[in-house]
Amino acid sequence: MTATPASRSGLVLSVNAGSSSLKISLYRLKSLSTPSTSSLTSEPVELLLVSSINDISNPQASFSFTLVAHENGKEAKQESVDSIHDHASAFTHFLEYLKREASIDKSQIVHVCHRVVHGGDYFEPVVITKESYEHIERLTDLAPLHNGAALSVIHACLRALPEANSIAYFDTSFHRSILPYIASYAINQEIAKERGLKKYGFHGLSYAYIHRAVSVHLQKDPSSVNILVLHLGSGASVCAIRDGKSLDTSMGLTPVTGLPGATRSGVVDPSLIFHYTNRAGRMSHNKQQAVDVHVTHAEEILNKQSGWKAITGTTDFGEIVKEMKAVEEKGKRNEEVAEDEEKWKLAFDLFVDRICDFVGAYYLKLRGQVDAVVFSGGIGEKSVELREDVVDRMGCLGFVLDKEKNRAVAEQKGEVVEVGKESQGGKRVLVCRTDEQLEMARECALEKNFWSK
């Protein structure tokens, strides 16, 4: 990594671009002197403010801005903004708000950390140059929901903050430890190597943060920790971490495989897409009757027209759980349940089933040596019902949920919360509040080459 060394009094901005959202956190270094060692229990940065822009593709995006210094978010601002129409304009709006509401000039920002989903064979953070920008651009087809959004923000950042270092942190980097026989597909290996067709894995920044936080919680050396992590959100994946390193993960060449998501299909039979799009409703080997399925069309279906939205019509998993419970109550009252109402339970049960597929497989890959199962991500952290159902199915492996602790997660403070019943011989079940922005800022702060002596 080569970057212009910056004063340690400068600020670090962490930017996390989703498909239709933008999360931003601003940090300052806790010490103006270069730390001699990296500590797991103390953060080298201090959070100053957070901002979130959602529904970017809608006519009116939702913008929030919170100064952490104000207790209980009393100075939090939330509003609809019609001038935001893409990620670039969202970032510009944030910088204007930063000056007006927090009296922080953009010139104080010395490093900008960008979460980039797909890094290909970039296994370490890279400073954005023409070469690295073009490399990320070439990988956009492998992560169509995210890499394009990240590049849009990077471009806007280079224009608005020309004196700051823009640094890309890749979700794929954490999985560089996956062994070749696990990462390889059963296809012609010459073509696979030439085109980079292998498992890369994603959500790496989240897994790195969770691994570190859980190591501290368990009071174990990070290099000896074995955990099964469930990062469950609109994009969902599972990761088996052995001896502190990624052993396997459910996403592959692209984020579309593995678990289903809000709009992603997850694992499907590779031939399904041809049957799904065939005009006749069946496959034909008659070339005159065959219908071409273009890659872009197939990707659109598997990335944006699938998942639980395709089943229920909503991307909100909380709504799915709410509607499912309402239908269950109707059943208890012996009221008639309409056929259309069964979709809520179908989406919920399908998600739980696919999660258990990977949990069982990865438990075996870890040879039963699992320190804890960890729930994280928006759904993993918030859905009481999903955690209960998944852990109930894991009872045969020795995991027992404490239902009272599980229901009280939202009331508990701290990064890691215990929800398992160890007293009854149950293995540890944890909820970890992940923070990808903090993980990037922390890595940036600890990189000595980024800072003046």
Secondary structure, DSSP 8 states (H G I E B T S, - for coil): -----B-TTSEEEEEEE-SS-EEEEEEEES-SS--SS--SSS-SEEEEEEEEEE-TTSSSEEEEEEETTSGGGTT-EEEEETT--SHHHHHHHHHHHHHHHH---GGGEEEEEEEES--TT--S-EE--HHHHHHHHHTGGGSTTTHHHHHHHHHHHHHH-TTSEEEEEETTGGGGGS-HHHH--SS-HHHHHHHT-S-----HHHHHHHHHHHHHHHT--GGG--EEEEE-SSS-EEEEEETTEEEEES--SSTTSSS--SS---S--TTHHHHHH-TTSS----TTT-----HHHHHHHHHHS-HHHHHHS-S-HHHHHHHHHHHHHHHHTT----GGGGHHHHHHHHHHHHHHHHHHHHHHHTTT--SEEEEEHHHHHH-HHHHHHHHHHTGGGTB-B-HHHHHTGGG--SSEEE-B-GGGT-BEEEEE---HHHHHHHHHHH-GGGB--
